[in-house]
Amino acid sequence: MAALTACGGGGSSGGSPAPSRTPDDNTDVVWQQGVFLPAETFANRCESPRSGIDSSGNPFPDVKGSTLDENNWLRSWSNDLYLWYDEIVDQNPEGYATDDYFETLVTTASTVSGTPKDQFHFLVPTDEWIAQSQSGISVGYGLQWALLSATPPREAVVAYTEKENDPGLPPRGARILSIDGYSIDVNTQAGIDALNAGLFPSAKGESHHFVMRYLDGSEHAMTLTAGEVVSDPVQNVNVVDGSMGRRVGYMLFNDHIATAETGLVEAVNYLKDQRIDDLVLDLRYNGGGYLALASELSYMIAGEAATAGRIFETLTFNDKHPETNPVTGEPLVGTPFINETTGYFSLAAGIPLPTLDLSRVFVLTGPNTCSASESIINGLRGVDIEVVQIGDTTCGKPYGFYPTDNCGTTYFTIQFQGNNDKGFGDYADGFTPEHSGDAGVEIAGCPVADDWNHALGDINEARFATALTYINSGSCYSYGVMSARAEPRAGSPSKDVRLTKPVWRENRIYVR
């Protein structure tokens, strides 16, 4: 089931002088290895120029150009801004489809653990990027699948629903038995194609018939129809009682998208009114998004006293840009802990953010905890907020970018590394709870596998239960009975799995 299964040298700015070109010159530039014209020379010269008005109400800047112009723009843009520009093998852009050429403009190096250093090089049609990142709208059923086993005996379960407690969708932990009449364990090409088509619909109105087994053992037949899905990125906000009268808040936070700002502020206001003593922040499926939202949430957790005058994250670009942000032109002075709304997301600018003023936070993590979510961990640790990690090793992405449109495609290429107030940002193999045995930056906490047999926010769910035990006892060692709940059932992997989220939802994104 295709979706369920799975040099040397570099460009530089040296060499002979770059040939000149006037803005209205439509002749192709002859490639010279190691010689780069400014990216602006080729910007908006499109094989198929757009017409009309963009999302900001301005005319598209496109003019008639060629595929080679688009490739030359990518080549020069990457040479200027890619964090590891000197690890790109400079190849002649002529003869490549633009998408294919973009795939060559990336390092092939690996981290200490052997993981590719750059796993986050991608592109998205601009109109799709705007719709999904700004409004939270995507095409699908409104749920997230977890593919526990991609080969027979296959297992695909519901991880969570995009709308909280959606009564029209199967709940977390529901397992697929069949799709459109094909068993989940089918081994013919026609059946495999049918499974993939049902799991990953491509258009609104597309319908598929599922048979599911719920956690109580009951079987349910249903037809799921794809549509425009608007997600609730903040869910299951609740307060439970710990030992010695402690009040413990829980919050599931799934995406750093623009619409999350309202939910985060409402959640923190509620938890503040409830006078919580500890917070369990569930980031196990949060792949990232807008870094400013991570800064806002970190401020709301830590409060004014802990963050005043401190840096949430400082960006480090490649050695061509040691002092100035090459995208904004501003000095590299660091992003503060943001203490009021910016006006860019779902709330008007200038609204003071509420705070919990906590000195400690429990973070539930897994391999889908990535990028902007990891920056919450790193940023809080940078100002001496104790972070206790419960779960599995995070994805390892201290890097980010500014999405850049050219000719109707938005490109995402790694442009900077983020460092906290202490200057730390080296976690390319992720953060890992102590005693996990994984590579990565080890921090206090408990390794616990994901628990597909309980709802998120349920006090009996393995990771939440372990956090509560740690709060009550001060260690992982007394959760022996609870640890059994963390074990997956026979046939399931002992580690977490990556969800099938769009790649743009697994990144750290800055806005101009």
Order of alpha helices (4+ residues) and beta strands (2+ residues): beta-beta-alpha-alpha-beta-alpha-beta-beta-beta-beta-beta-alpha-beta-beta-beta-beta-beta-alpha-beta-beta-alpha-alpha-beta-beta-beta-alpha-beta-beta-beta-beta-beta-beta-beta-beta-alpha-alpha-beta
